[in-house]
Amino acid sequence: MTARIAVVGIDGCGKSSLIARLRDEFRDDRLLTISCPDLHHNGDGPLHDLSRKLAAVGEAADALGNPVVKAATLYLRMTLYGPVEDFLLRTYRPDVLVCERHPIIETLVYAPLYARLAGRAAPGSRAVLDHAEQRLPGATAALRRWQTLEQDRVGIGGDLTTVLDELVAILGTGTEAAVARLAQTYRTTLPDRVLWLDTPPAEAARRLALRGGQRETHENLAHLETLRAGYRELGDRSPDLRFVRISSSDADDPAAIRDACLAAATSP
């Protein structure tokens, strides 16, 4: 039986670096990783072309400052998670599957923030799609086709401007009911354990600034503080999620963080 471990935390908390260190601790045939929502980063998985095209629309939404379309594309990208996870589990049968972010957890934490951002003025969805098409030809057609398939399957995703409202309505039913609905939507279940890398937002913001490049809509200090509070609240109110908090500040030794994550991931 594969142990499914999710590594979560605010942007800049060190998820990618930690997963690289964990990978060094296992033989290649024992541990596989998934990067969500960037499922095209998974060398062993399917749906790369669709994942890249959906990501292009999200990048266009960031560039034009449209949080509603950005949230919708994040949702559509995460609906690829279940099929990719299932493929990896059935094909490779690893001892451990580590996910960088998890669609159910991230929706519970990020959707409320994006709902708060949704009221600000922004270019319309048509402008975002046109910009995405310039970035990656074929992105709009791929998104529209996937929207139709998802709308037919679960009743969400048919309109980029209403997806966020639909997700917020799901969250309003309570954590237990929302988790059940999101599990159906993403075609997965909660992971066996959630490793929360808890990083002070100011440190995370500094790390993000050093990366350069285009920033995502939520990547500023105030939003990072909101997201950190969201992870803390989720872990406190939902013991069934098996949240494990692991400090990941500049003062913490990377080897100690790795060891703490290994211990949490492999404990009964």
Salt bridges, closest charged atoms under 4 A:
ASP11 OD2 - ARG101 NH2 3.27
ASP11 OD1 - HIS218 NE2 3.02
GLU25 OE2 - ARG258 NH1 3.60
ASP29 OD1 - ARG27 NE 3.10
ASP38 OD1 - ARG77 NH2 2.36
ASP49 OD1 - ARG52 NH2 3.96
ASP49 OD2 - LYS53 NZ 3.03
GLU59 OE1 - ARG135 NH1 3.53
ASP62 OD2 - LYS70 NZ 2.76
GLU85 OE2 - ARG4 NH1 2.95
ASP86 OD1 - ARG90 NE 2.89
ASP95 OD2 - ARG30 NE 2.89
GLU106 OE1 - ARG101 NH1 3.37
ASP130 OD1 - ARG126 NH2 3.01
GLU150 OE1 - ARG153 NH2 2.66
GLU150 OE2 - ARG187 NH2 3.56
ASP198 OD1 - ARG228 NE 2.71
ASP198 OD2 - ARG245 NE 2.70
GLU203 OE1 - ARG207 NH2 3.88
GLU216 OE1 - LYS70 NZ 2.68
GLU219 OE1 - ARG215 NE 3.44
GLU233 OE2 - ARG237 NH1 3.20
ASP250 OD2 - ARG206 NH2 2.47
ASP250 OD1 - ARG207 NH2 2.89
ASP259 OD1 - ARG258 NH2 2.97
